[in-house]
Amino acid sequence: MEKIDEGEFAIYIDDSGSPKPDPKDQYPFFAMGGVLIKRNDEQIIKQLSRWAEKFTAM
């Protein structure tokens, strides 16, 4: 039986759209997504942070 890595994880969640969509809006949608990354994979977390900064600056 394989040993399961029970280390820490980091979750990054983002949402898009109105929390109370109006059917009359051009885009009456709400979406949520995210990624779950092992805390030991710090390089991936740093890359994700740099990638996310592009969108928060908009």
N, CA, C and O of each residue as an XYZ file, in Angstrom:
232
protein
N       0.832     -1.176      0.000
C       0.000      0.000      0.000
C       0.884      1.248      0.000
O       1.854      1.327      0.753
N       0.542      2.230     -0.853
C       1.334      3.455     -0.955
C       1.066      4.387      0.222
O      -0.057      4.492      0.715
N       2.127      5.059      0.655
C       1.985      6.031      1.730
C       1.400      7.324      1.159
O       1.856      7.802      0.120
N       0.404      7.887      1.824
C      -0.232      9.120      1.378
C       0.464     10.300      2.047
O       0.673     10.303      3.260
N       0.821     11.303      1.244
C       1.432     12.526      1.772
C       0.338     13.369      2.408
O      -0.561     13.855      1.722
N       0.420     13.540      3.726
C      -0.596     14.304      4.430
C      -0.099     15.704      4.773
O      -0.471     16.257      5.808
N       0.741     16.282      3.909
C       1.274     17.616      4.148
C       0.225     18.698      3.994
O      -0.941     18.422      3.713
N       0.654     19.925      4.180
C      -0.254     21.056      4.060
C      -0.508     21.399      2.603
O       0.303     21.116      1.721
N      -1.651     22.013      2.378
C      -2.019     22.463      1.045
C      -2.417     23.931      1.113
O      -2.819     24.434      2.162
N      -2.300     24.598     -0.011
C      -2.768     25.975     -0.150
C      -3.874     25.969     -1.196
O      -3.750     25.317     -2.233
N      -4.949     26.691     -0.928
C      -6.035     26.780     -1.903
C      -6.195     28.245     -2.299
O      -6.228     29.136     -1.450
N      -6.291     28.468     -3.586
C      -6.484     29.800     -4.141
C      -7.831     29.794     -4.847
O      -8.050     29.006     -5.767
N      -8.733     30.672     -4.419
C     -10.087     30.718     -4.965
C     -10.344     32.110     -5.524
O      -9.909     33.112     -4.954
N     -11.055     32.160     -6.645
C     -11.424     33.429     -7.252
C     -12.857     33.321     -7.762
O     -13.334     32.244     -8.118
N     -13.521     34.463     -7.786
C     -14.877     34.487     -8.310
C     -14.980     35.529     -9.412
O     -14.132     36.413     -9.534
N     -16.013     35.411    -10.195
C     -16.221     36.326    -11.313
C     -17.711     36.575    -11.457
O     -18.520     35.661    -11.300
N     -18.061     37.794    -11.750
C     -19.461     38.113    -11.976
C     -20.127     38.668    -10.731
O     -19.491     38.867     -9.696
N     -21.410     38.910    -10.856
C     -22.193     39.482     -9.779
C     -22.668     38.386     -8.827
O     -23.094     37.325     -9.282
N     -22.603     38.621     -7.508
C     -23.120     37.618     -6.586
C     -24.650     37.520     -6.655
O     -25.230     36.532     -6.205
N     -25.299     38.542     -7.218
C     -26.751     38.530     -7.410
C     -27.039     38.851     -8.874
O     -27.435     39.972     -9.193
N     -26.844     37.882     -9.768
C     -27.035     38.144    -11.200
C     -28.458     38.601    -11.523
O     -29.431     38.096    -10.963
N     -28.553     39.544    -12.418
C     -29.834     40.053    -12.899
C     -30.046     39.497    -14.306
O     -29.192     39.700    -15.169
N     -31.158     38.800    -14.566
C     -31.395     38.237    -15.899
C     -31.342     39.276    -17.023
O     -31.164     38.923    -18.188
N     -31.497     40.556    -16.670
C     -31.461     41.621    -17.685
C     -30.027     42.048    -18.028
O     -29.814     42.745    -19.020
N     -29.049     41.640    -17.222
C     -27.646     41.972    -17.499
C     -27.185     41.279    -18.774
O     -27.733     40.248    -19.164
N     -26.175     41.852    -19.419
C     -25.620     41.240    -20.627
C     -25.062     39.852    -20.310
O     -25.235     38.918    -21.093
N     -24.393     39.718    -19.163
C     -23.829     38.435    -18.738
C     -24.348     38.120    -17.337
O     -23.670     38.428    -16.357
N     -25.521     37.519    -17.214
C     -26.109     37.265    -15.890
C     -25.571     35.990    -15.241
O     -26.333     35.084    -14.904
N     -24.254     35.932    -15.070
C     -23.634     34.724    -14.554
C     -22.752     35.025    -13.358
O     -22.306     36.154    -13.153
N     -22.517     33.995    -12.582
C     -21.564     34.047    -11.482
C     -20.745     32.760    -11.560
O     -21.301     31.679    -11.755
N     -19.439     32.874    -11.408
C     -18.575     31.696    -11.495
C     -17.550     31.723    -10.371
O     -17.159     32.786     -9.890
N     -17.128     30.543     -9.966
C     -16.083     30.425     -8.955
C     -15.153     29.290     -9.361
O     -15.594     28.249     -9.848
N     -13.879     29.507     -9.154
C     -12.902     28.484     -9.486
C     -11.721     28.580     -8.541
O     -11.595     29.541     -7.782
N     -10.865     27.588     -8.593
C      -9.709     27.617     -7.720
C      -8.742     26.496     -8.017
O      -9.006     25.614     -8.835
N      -7.611     26.551     -7.329
C      -6.588     25.510     -7.457
C      -6.135     25.115     -6.059
O      -6.121     25.935     -5.141
N      -5.767     23.846     -5.912
C      -5.258     23.304     -4.668
C      -3.834     22.829     -4.928
O      -3.601     22.001     -5.809
N      -2.877     23.360     -4.154
C      -1.458     23.092     -4.394
C      -0.803     22.639     -3.101
O      -1.082     23.186     -2.035
N       0.076     21.632     -3.193
C       0.838     21.211     -2.020
C       1.701     22.376     -1.545
O       2.347     23.048     -2.348
N       1.707     22.602     -0.263
C       2.464     23.709      0.327
C       3.957     23.577      0.010
O       4.654     24.588     -0.079
N       4.460     22.347     -0.161
C       5.876     22.138     -0.462
C       6.251     22.593     -1.873
O       7.431     22.796     -2.160
N       5.274     22.753     -2.745
C       5.548     23.175     -4.120
C       5.581     24.700     -4.208
O       4.815     25.306     -4.956
N       6.473     25.306     -3.439
C       6.533     26.759     -3.334
C       6.763     27.440     -4.677
O       6.256     28.540     -4.899
N       7.508     26.817     -5.567
C       7.783     27.420     -6.866
C       6.489     27.594     -7.662
O       6.296     28.620     -8.315
N       5.617     26.614     -7.613
C       4.331     26.713     -8.310
C       3.489     27.823     -7.697
O       2.829     28.571     -8.418
N       3.507     27.938     -6.372
C       2.747     28.988     -5.697
C       3.251     30.365     -6.125
O       2.449     31.266     -6.372
N       4.563     30.537     -6.215
C       5.128     31.821     -6.645
C       4.736     32.137     -8.085
O       4.405     33.281     -8.396
N       4.769     31.141     -8.966
C       4.374     31.354    -10.356
C       2.899     31.716    -10.438
O       2.523     32.603    -11.205
N       2.066     31.049     -9.667
C       0.642     31.337     -9.659
C       0.388     32.757     -9.160
O      -0.466     33.462     -9.699
N       1.116     33.175     -8.146
C       0.950     34.523     -7.605
C       1.301     35.580     -8.647
O       0.592     36.577     -8.785
N       2.391     35.365     -9.382
C       2.776     36.315    -10.444
C       1.729     36.338    -11.548
O       1.414     37.401    -12.082
N       1.184     35.164    -11.897
C       0.161     35.073    -12.929
C      -1.102     35.803    -12.483
O      -1.709     36.520    -13.278
N      -1.506     35.635    -11.233
C      -2.722     36.256    -10.725
C      -2.593     37.780    -10.647
O      -3.586     38.490    -10.805
N      -1.389     38.285    -10.407
C      -1.180     39.737    -10.333
C      -1.552     40.432    -11.630
O      -1.961     41.593    -11.608
N      -1.420     39.749    -12.757
C      -1.782     40.324    -14.049
C      -3.265     40.686    -14.082
O      -3.649     41.684    -14.692
N      -4.095     39.879    -13.428
C      -5.534     40.090    -13.472
C      -6.022     41.051    -12.400
O      -7.016     41.748    -12.604
N      -5.343     41.101    -11.265
C      -5.763     42.023    -10.201
C      -5.407     43.446    -10.560
O      -5.996     44.380    -10.017
N      -4.451     43.641    -11.469
C      -4.051     44.983    -11.884
C      -5.019     45.574    -12.914
O      -4.967     46.769    -13.204
N      -5.897     44.738    -13.462
C      -6.818     45.217    -14.502
C      -7.921     46.054    -13.917
O      -8.784     46.537    -14.650
